Amino acid sequence: MNRRDILKLTATAAGLLVVPSLSNHTAVSGQSAKPRWKTAFGLNGFQSSSAKYGKNYPIWEVLDFASRSGFDGIEIIPDWPPQMGAYPDPEDSQKIGALRRLYGRFGMQIFSIQTFADKAFDPDPEVRKKWVTGWRNQARFAKAAGAECIGIWPGGPLGKQTLDEAIDHLAESFREVWTIAGDLGLTASFEIEPPFVFNTEEHIQRILNKVPGAKTMLDASHYDMMSGGKGQVSAMLKRIGVRNIGYLHLTDCDGTLRDGGTSKHLPCGDGHVDIDATLATLREDGFTGWINIDPWEIPDPYDACTKGLAAINRARE
């Protein structure tokens, strides 16, 4: 057998080996792939339930529940549990290592931290500059703690400026924020709420348009309140655009505020929000990343986390 015949035979054999693989690939690609979502819940729900309803939630009990329920991560906050205190300095490897080991023992990732941006739109440029410096350190801590995301809440008073000026000041600070987050490989996501000076769908769009690469939070309760309190969150999500969502604070709502404060948070299925339709929109438009259950001021945060995870799993299927 000459060299040409050997090459022909080799090519034919290779082709026979490839055919089953192609056939299998076609079968697999024809199936509906599950969305690439990770699940978490926020410690803010346990902190607020403890403060509002006088309940006690040992951190080891919370993390054990998360592990047994099948969650992937936790969003942490400063000063809760009380022993937490302020976020550690990003150079404090001992404290950060201890935090990672604590969560790691239960198979949990600290996926995000909450940060607050009341000074990010202050009329004084020096105050804004100082805020950016402080936020950079918080972001560095988040990265060192193993986080993939970082949440930002621009609450606080308007001060001696117009709303338009405040949005311009916020956008100026946020442009630096998203540069910092990008350099660290973090997904930064801002959230506005009804009590904030920024509290409408238009405000979200204006901030997104002024800050290249910015992402916003999808919180179903706030979207409900910002779109008329009728439970039609998926429609607002489509207007904002799934591509502009950093990660989720998943919760239900009944179209009211809680005790005159922020949007009432309820366990998924206990309110009127189109939770299944909202998750379907995320899936259809290709959202990937973290879905975080937000049990803020819900009397039983365990129940809220369980019902939220069930809603996510329905959407996955």
N, C-alpha and C positions, 0 to 999 in steps of 0.2 A: 504494500500500500504506500503510495507516494504522499508527499507532504500536503498536496492539494486535497487529496481524499481525506486525510486525517483532519484537516481544518474543517471540511464540509461536515464530517461526522461529529466533530466537537460542537459546531454551531447548531446542528440539528438536536443534539442531546441537551444543549443549553436552552434551546427554545422549548423543548418538552418540559424542562424543569420550571421555566418561567410561567408557562400557561396556567398551572394550578394557582400560583401566587397571584396572578392578575385576576383570575376568577374569584379567588377569595377576597381580594381587595375590593372588587366590584360589589360583592355581597355585603361587605362591611360598610363601604361608603354609602350603600343604598339604605342603610339603617339610620334611624334618628339618633345621633350621638347625644349622650347626656351633657348638659351644660357644665362648663368648667367653673364650678362655684365652690368656695370654701365657706364654712359656717362658723359663726361666733355669736357671742352676746356680750353686752356691756355691763361692767360693774356699776355703772351709774344707776341701773335699776335697783340693785341691792342696796346701794348707798341711800337712794331716795326713799325706798320702802322702809329702811331702818329708821331714817329721820322722821318720815311722815307718819308711819304706823307703829313705831316703837318695836320693830322686830329685830331679831339678832341673826346674823348670817356669818358664821365663822368662814374665813377664806378657804380653809381646807374642805369644808362641806360644799361650798360653791364649786370649787375645782373638781371635787369628786363627782358632783352631779354633771358637770360639763363632760368629763371623761366617760362616764357611764352612758350618757345620752348620745354621744357620738359627735360632739362639736369639735372643731379644729382649732379654735383660738378664742381669745378674750380681748376686749378693748378695755384698757385700764384708765383710771382717772387719778388725779392727785388727791391725797388726804383720805383715801379709802382703799382698803381698811385703814382705820386710824393710824396704825403703825406705819403705813406707807409714807405719810408726810408728803412733802414736795417731791417732784421728780428728782432723782439723783443727778448730780453733775455728770456730764457725758464722760469725764475722765475717771469717775469713781468706779473702777472695774470691780472692786470687791462687792459693792452693793448691787451693781447691775448683774454680776455673776450670780449672786444669791437669788435675785429675782428670777433669772432665767432658770436656775435649778429648781426653784419652787414650782414654777408653772410646768417645767419639763417633766417633773416627777409624775404629773397627771397627764402627760402627753399633750399639753396645751402650749400653743404659741401665743406670745403677746403680739397680736397682729397689728394693733393700733393703739395710739394714745390720744386723749382729748386735750386740745389746747384752746386758749381763749384769746380773742383778738379785739378786745374793747379799746385798746390803744392803737390799733392798726389804722384807724381813720381819725385819730385825734387831730384837731386843727394845727397843733404845734409840730413842725417837722422834726424837732429834736426828740419829742416823745415818740413819734413814729419810728425814728431811727433806732431808739433804745429798744422799742418793742421788737423790731426785726432781729436785733442782736440776741435778745432773750429767746426769741422763737427759734433761731438757728441752733442754740444750745439744746432746746427741747427736741428738735428734730434729730440732732446728733445722738441724744440719749435714746430716742425711739429706734434709731438704726442699731445702736449698740445692744439694745434689748431684744433685737431680732424682729422688729416690726417691719411690715410691708407697707403700711398705710399710716396716715396721720390726719386726724380730724381738726377742723378749725371752726370756731363759733364766734362770729363778729357781733356780739351783743354790746351793750353799753350806750351811754347817752350821746345825743347828736352834738351837744355843746354849741359854741358860737360859730355855727356854719350852716349852710343850707344842705339839704339832702343831696343835691347834685355835687356839691363840693365834697361831702363825705364819701360819696361813691368814688370820686376821682382820687381822694386820699387813700381810700381802701385799696383801689386798683394799683396805686403806686406801690404800696406795701406788698400787695399780693404778687406783683410781678417779681419782686425779690424772693418771696416765699416759694414760688414755683420754680425759680432757678435753683434755690437751695435744695428743695425736695428732689428735683431732677438730678442734681449732682450726687445726692445720697441714694438715689434709686428708690425713693419713697413715692407712693401715690397720695398726694395731698388732696383733701376734699373739704370744701366749705359748706356749712349748713346755716340757713337763715330760718327764723321762727317768727310767728305772729307778734310776740312782744318786742322784737328787735326793731330798730329804726329801718332796717332793710327787711321787708316782710311781704314782698309780692313776687309773683312770677316775673314781672317786668324787671325787678331789681336783680333777680338771678341772671336773666338774659343780659342785662347791661354789664354786670360784673364779668360774666363769661366773655363777652365781646371785647372788654378792655384788658383782659389778662390772657395772653397767649398760653395755651396748654392747660389752663385752669380746669378743674373738675369740681362738680358740686355733689352734695349728698342727696340721695333720694330717701327722704323720711316720709312715709305714707301719710302720717297724721298731719304734718305740715303742708304737704301737697294737697291734702283734702281741704284744709282750711283756706289755702290760697286759691283754690279753684271752686269756691262756692259751697263747700261743706256737703256735697252730694255723693261723696264716695267714688267719684270718677277720676281716680288717680292715674290710671293708665293713659287717659287722654292728655293730661298735663305732661306726663313722662314723654310721650311722643313729641309734644311741642318743644320740650327742653332738649330732647335727643338723648338716646341711650349712650351715644358716644361721649357725652359730657358728664356721665355719672362716674364718680370716683369709687365709692362703695355705698352700701345701703345701711340705713337704720330702719329695720323692718318692724312695723307695728300697725295696729288697726286704730280706728277712730270713729266717733259717732257724730262728727261735725260740730263739736263744742270745745270750749276751752276748759281746762281743769282748774277750778277754784280761781277763775280770773287770770290764770297764768298762761302757760303755753298750751299747744294743742293737746287734747286729752289722748293719752296713749292707752290702748286696750290690747289684750291678747288677740292674735289673728283669729278671725271668725266671731269675735264678740262685738264687733262694730259693723259699719256699713261699707267699708272700703272694698273695692274690687281687687282683693289681694291676689286671687288666682289669675285674673286678667293682667294685672301689673307684672307678676312674675313671668307670665307668658310673653308679654312684650319684651321683657329683658332677654328671655331665651331666644325669641325670634330675631331680635336685633343684635344678637351676638355678645351680650354682656358676659365678661369673665371677671372673676375676682371674688371679693368678700361680701357676704350678706350677713349683717350683724343684727341680731334681735335687740330691740331697744325697749326694755321694760320700765321706762321712766315713770315713777310714782304709781306703778301698778301694785296693788296690795300683795299679790303672790307672783313674784318675778319668775319662780320656777315654772308655774303654770304658763306664763307668757312665753318663756323660752321653749317649752315643750310644744305648744301649739304653733309657734313660729317655725320651728324645725319641721313639724309635720306639713305645713304649707309649702315649705321649700322642697321637701321630698316629693310632694305631689307634683310640683312643677318639674322636678328632675325627671320624673317618669313620663 
